[in-house]
Amino acid sequence: MSGKSKKRFRVIMSSLLVLVLLIGTGANIALAYYSDVITAYFSKIDITTPEAQKARADSEVVSELITDEGIVLLQNHDNMLPMTTNKKVNVFGWSFTAPVYLGSGSGAADSSTAVTPKAGLEAAGFEINEQLYNDYVATGLERPISGIEGYDWTIPEPVASEFYTEERMKQAAEFSDTAIIFLARAGGEGTDLPAVLDGPDTYDPNGSGTMGPSGERFGNPDDLDPNKHYLELSNRELGMVDAVTKHFDKIIVIVNGSNTFELDWVKKYDQIKSIVTVAGPGQKGFASLGKILAGQLNPSGRTVDLFAADMLDAPAMKSFGDLRYVLDNGDGTYALAVDKNNVPLTYVNYTEGIYVGYRYYETAAAEGAINYDEKVMFPFGHGLSYTTFEQEVVPDSLKWNDTDISVDIKVTNKGSMEGKEVVQLYYSAPYTGKIEKSSVELAAFAKTGVIQPGDSETLTLTFKVEDMASYDYAKVFSPTGSYVLEAGEYKLMLMKNSHDKIADVGSKNLTEVVFDQNGRSSDQQVAVNQFDDLVTGEGSIPAYLSRANGFANMDFLNTNQVLQAKNADGAVEEVKGTVVNAAFVDYVNSKRYDIPADEQQSAPTTGADHGKTLKDYVGVDYEDASWNELLDQLSVHDLVSIGTLGGYRTVEVASVGKPATTDYDGPAGISALLSKNPMSGIAFPSETMLGQTWNLELVEMMGDAVGAEAKAYGVSGWYAPGVNIHRTAFSGRNFEYYSEDALLSGKMAAAVTKGYQSHGGFVYMKHFALNDQEKNRTLGVLTWSNEQAIREIYLKAFEYAVKEGGAKGAMSAFNSIGHTWAGASPALMKEVLRNEWGFKGIVNTDFFIGPSYPYMTAELAFRAGNDILLTGVAPYGVPEVNAKSNDTLWAMRDNAHNVLYTVANSNGMENGMSTDLADWVKITIAVDILIVIGVAAGFYFLFRRRKPAAAATA
């Protein structure tokens, strides 16, 4: 090689080696920056340890116990069930081959090893028509894939006229005279179920690539129908039902889904004898279904929601979904309103007030405003059994003093099969027109053990007199607003469900009690109006539904207009909404983004050296003054890290010896949403199924089982339970919540919380609060209600989780209450949660990504008592914090106190301080070493001096 060629070669190779170094350096910088996300992605729960294996086995047992008691027999004409002799069945409906086990999003769980419906029925001795089953499989249909940002609502079912041929139906009829129709519906995080089964197809299965699919598809072309919704039979399903009822006289309908399904069509078919609902069955639910159909198990589930004949008939549906604020341009045109960060302004009006679910239908029937039998298919608390139970009030057992009520109920099995029974006690409070009241309200409930035929069991039901108080938000009885027991007759009824009375238990005339001075016995601070600044004034609801004069103001509920408005791209679109002015938008901006001036004159002490560690504070009372010495040791960097790095963890803090803890999703078991292996724990049934057990002991067992799994996996925090309300049937995340009833939901949440926290972990009850629809939640949808409904319907379940369950954590919601983001509301986070209820624990946000959700202003959250931010993809989306603000620093010090106190009294203290490097970091270091060695060797061989070659000899 000539000298010039050698030089050129060296220049080229040197440049390449330098480029390798630069790329390697840049890669290392990027890896370091995104180290938290990468570590989370590659994290994997170890399920192979003896502790984990035992916990998982126990969880599988509990999971099946839940579905044993949570499946509901809605109808059983001619005692078609159980099927104890002829067990040959035809199962119609493609969904039988691929059912819905839970839902999508952060509340999903791993169902890959779950019992299938076919396996469950066969294990119970049924013989399935294999040819029919295989014909469904051969269609090639698949269950649509949905994610947090994309939804395919296609109901997978073959075209009826093509599939249900005479030949196929003849084969089925020859195989068996019995048919099962299997229907399934899915829901998930991010959007709500369609109230209109029609619209443009924007679905992209590939989506963004990070969060799964995007857009929305409403179904098969022949199923699209602007007059139908997702929770009724599709056109293809109707064709199937017509075909099956034409050929069979003994039919069972199985509804697989956690959202109540419209079943009024069943009345048209005498051939349909029985209806069974299987809400999100999780790991073992279909094994339970087989046992129930075969009579090996007596169904004892009860509904947690009223089944309306028309799901769109509920008052709440008048204001639900995608509702937009619209600006009047002054020239006859309109534009969609956005805040100063271009976040579209959306809203939802809870104009129905307290009349949610059975509270409306039972009260409207009592007022003569509706024909109950026409409007309602199945009441709240309804469920049938294969045996006959008699419930009676034990004579002279009612004890009713000024503070407490208790009564004994004797339950006798009068039939021929063992089983369990649910006892439900309701009350009726006097309605004077001053405070809205439901005509009946659940007061207490309990479930028996297994009662053999001829045997009895006596249950004692108790509750407090003050539990019958209603909240006077209108300040009729006090200048502050307060809970009130109005004077008048209070009645107690033993009932089979919200509608059918078994017996009058007793009644009493009470004198007026206004809880404005001393408060209720369970309150740490007197409950007064806390949300007036949020839900009154401009944008608020002028009037709410009232039972006065038979719900005479019902027509007022629909406050939305249909408008043509320009969007950000200048295109005109038709929207449902409300016209507002620029002043309203400015006001929302001020509430979302304006940081109040500091009131503190000096910053808190930071960086002190008192020689304290968090271990010194295990068991130390929250109010103990010595906490200040530990808090003084925190640096400003510590305070910022604790507050801003709360995604699936609480961070390690070396200055006080605080170990890191791990937090995971979700209500149906332990799952790591962002991990490469996201589903890790046993898949428990949906919370709807859990609620349908009406068995608090069993629910606590579920919490205990998840807690044992979490401890075995090294997990402390659990993003559960979900405690929002089934305000409508269409919420995408109803599967994550228990019921339309706050008492039932709250008792369930308290029980699962006690069970989980018994292992030293801590729950994050969610989504606090009024996050009862998914649509527009990440836009901070402005949710308008009155304080009576807020407290009695939407906060009450959280209240039970704190007061009875001892919840040590909460997750604030994406939505706004009125014009204020829930996570930035001192009224919610401080006054109600901490001061009234006595909560001592951590409040985390929902998923926090600053650029994506700019209305979630971190400093306002910290100052409001929202302790940490769920920055799940940190450092991306982690906000800059004004560390020069004295008020913000003091707030973050208080927040750090909450975090340290919670962790100090948790199993997280067993973790110790971190020492090990993640495997991917070790691999990266090894690769770096090899690159450095390779580059060094390259330079060495390029520039080493070679000895001249020896001269040739003659």
Summary of the structure (lengths in Angstrom):
residues: 954
radius of gyration: 30.6
end to end distance: 24.9
largest distance: 132.2
contacts: 3449
relative contact order: 0.12
helix: 34%
strand: 20%
